[in-house]
């Protein structure tokens, strides 16, 4: 409890909680980002890749990947005393896309992770959020050995609107992942604020 100016006890203010999606193609680093930034032990629904899935799952560029998310990843991070983010990592394979509509309900916005070696893998996620009017940003996960391109070049390659933030990050590092989430919250809140303003006559 907190004492107010009159000496009376005041109940602590409940923090604002926001739902954020972490999306992108197969093997782009969604599980890694959620795990790196979460202040709780993240919930993961990873399963070993099977021989039965090899004809379906495109492992080009991620040949060493041995697991895949089959439902979601879940984590939590407190950005401030009054602001908590709940993170939901989406599955990356096409066969699990039916889960996206469920996960997207109530989301403030989304981080779309991209790998410049397989940039086309994030097209579907970008299209998904654009069609549904969900604010999103692009975070380019800088894998070791991958060519690094300027953010503007990535924006042009993905044909993104100028208002969509594009940042470079390392999904393994907490501070880098945290900065991505801060950028998304700022972008999404700006979009929400703009949508509430009356149209000019």
QUIQUIVEN-V11888 format. One line per field, one symbol per residue. ss: DSSP state (h for helix, s for strand, l for the rest). psi: psi as a letter, one per 40 degrees, with the letter a starting at -180 (. if undefined). burial: # if it has 16 or more other C-alpha atoms within 10 Angstrom, else .. Layout:
ss: ???
psi: ???
burial: ???
This chain:
ss: lsslllllsslllllssssssssslllllhhhhhhhhlllllssssssllhhhlllllllllllllssssssssssssssllsssssssslllhhhhhhhhhhhllllsssssslhhhhhhhhhhhhhhhhhlllsssssslllllllllhhhhhhhhlllllllssssllllhhhhhhhhhhhhhhhhhhhhhhhlllll
psi: ihhadeeihhiihhihhihhihiaihfeedddddddeheihihifiihhiddededhhehefdeheiiheciihiihhdidehhhhhhhiieideedeeddddehehdaihhiiheefdeeedddddddddefhhiihhhhgiheihhiidddddddefiidehihiiiheehddddddddddddddddddddddehiih.
burial: .................#####################...###.#..........#..........###########.....##########......#..##..##########..#.##..##..#....##########....#..#..##....#....########.#.###.##.###.##..#..........
